[in-house]
C-alpha cells in the first residue's frame, strides 16, 4: 500500500540517520516497522508480567530445585 506523509526536513534527516537508509521511503518504512515491532514486544511483555500469559517448564523447574541441593 502506498501512503503519502508530510515530514519536516529536520525530522526527515534524523529518520535517514537513525534508520541507516539512504532513501526517504525505505527510511520511513523501516522506522515504522521497528516501532510496530517494539509495540508488539511491549504488549507481549505486559501480558507475561501481568500473569495473563505464562509458561510452565517443569523440566527447568526440576533442574533449578536440583541445583539448589548441589550448592
C-alpha positions as a Markdown table, in Angstrom:
| # | Residue | x | y | z |
|---|---|---|---|---|
| 1 | Unk | 0.0 | 0.0 | 0.0 |
| 2 | Unk | 1.3 | 3.4 | -0.8 |
| 3 | Unk | 0.9 | 6.2 | 1.7 |
| 4 | Unk | 1.9 | 9.9 | 1.4 |
| 5 | Unk | 3.0 | 11.8 | 4.5 |
| 6 | Unk | 4.5 | 15.2 | 5.1 |
| 7 | Unk | 7.6 | 15.1 | 7.3 |
| 8 | Unk | 9.5 | 18.3 | 8.3 |
| 9 | Unk | 13.0 | 18.4 | 6.8 |
| 10 | Unk | 14.8 | 18.2 | 10.2 |
| 11 | Unk | 12.9 | 15.1 | 11.2 |
| 12 | Unk | 13.5 | 13.5 | 7.8 |
| 13 | Unk | 17.2 | 14.0 | 8.2 |
| 14 | Unk | 17.0 | 12.3 | 11.6 |
| 15 | Unk | 15.0 | 9.5 | 10.1 |
| 16 | Unk | 17.6 | 8.9 | 7.5 |
| 17 | Unk | 20.3 | 9.0 | 10.1 |
| 18 | Unk | 18.7 | 6.6 | 12.6 |
| 19 | Unk | 17.3 | 4.2 | 10.0 |
| 20 | Unk | 20.6 | 3.8 | 8.2 |
| 21 | Unk | 18.7 | 4.1 | 4.9 |
| 22 | Unk | 19.8 | 6.5 | 2.1 |
| 23 | Unk | 16.3 | 7.0 | 0.6 |
| 24 | Unk | 13.3 | 8.6 | 2.3 |
| 25 | Unk | 10.7 | 5.9 | 1.6 |
| 26 | Unk | 12.7 | 3.0 | 2.9 |
| 27 | Unk | 13.7 | 5.1 | 6.0 |
| 28 | Unk | 10.1 | 5.8 | 6.9 |
| 29 | Unk | 9.1 | 2.2 | 6.3 |
| 30 | Unk | 12.0 | 0.8 | 8.4 |
| 31 | Unk | 11.3 | 3.1 | 11.3 |
| 32 | Unk | 7.5 | 2.5 | 11.2 |
| 33 | Unk | 8.1 | -1.3 | 11.2 |
| 34 | Unk | 10.6 | -1.0 | 14.0 |
| 35 | Unk | 8.0 | 0.9 | 16.1 |
| 36 | Unk | 5.3 | -1.6 | 15.3 |
| 37 | Unk | 7.6 | -4.5 | 16.4 |
| 38 | Unk | 8.6 | -2.6 | 19.5 |
| 39 | Unk | 4.9 | -2.1 | 20.5 |
| 40 | Unk | 4.2 | -5.8 | 19.9 |
| 41 | Unk | 7.1 | -6.7 | 22.2 |
| 42 | Unk | 5.8 | -4.3 | 24.9 |
| 43 | Unk | 2.3 | -5.8 | 24.7 |
| 44 | Unk | 3.7 | -9.3 | 24.9 |
| 45 | Unk | 5.9 | -8.4 | 27.9 |
| 46 | Unk | 3.0 | -6.8 | 29.6 |
| 47 | Unk | 1.0 | -10.0 | 29.3 |
| 48 | Unk | 3.8 | -12.1 | 30.7 |
| 49 | Unk | 4.4 | -9.7 | 33.6 |
| 50 | Unk | 0.7 | -9.4 | 34.5 |
| 51 | Unk | 0.3 | -13.2 | 34.5 |
| 52 | Unk | -2.1 | -13.2 | 31.6 |
| 53 | Unk | 0.4 | -15.4 | 29.8 |
| 54 | Unk | 2.7 | -17.8 | 31.4 |
| 55 | Unk | 4.9 | -20.7 | 30.5 |
| 56 | Unk | 5.2 | -23.8 | 32.6 |
| 57 | Unk | 8.5 | -25.5 | 32.2 |
| 58 | Unk | 8.6 | -28.4 | 34.6 |
| 59 | Unk | 11.9 | -29.8 | 33.4 |
| 60 | Unk | 13.6 | -26.5 | 34.1 |
| 61 | Unk | 11.9 | -26.1 | 37.5 |
| 62 | Unk | 13.2 | -29.6 | 38.4 |
| 63 | Unk | 16.8 | -28.6 | 37.3 |
| 64 | Unk | 16.5 | -25.5 | 39.5 |
| 65 | Unk | 15.4 | -27.5 | 42.5 |
| 66 | Unk | 18.3 | -30.0 | 42.0 |
| 67 | Unk | 20.8 | -27.2 | 41.6 |
| 68 | Unk | 19.8 | -25.7 | 44.9 |
| 69 | Unk | 20.6 | -29.0 | 46.6 |
| 70 | Unk | 24.1 | -29.1 | 45.0 |
| 71 | Unk | 25.1 | -25.7 | 46.4 |
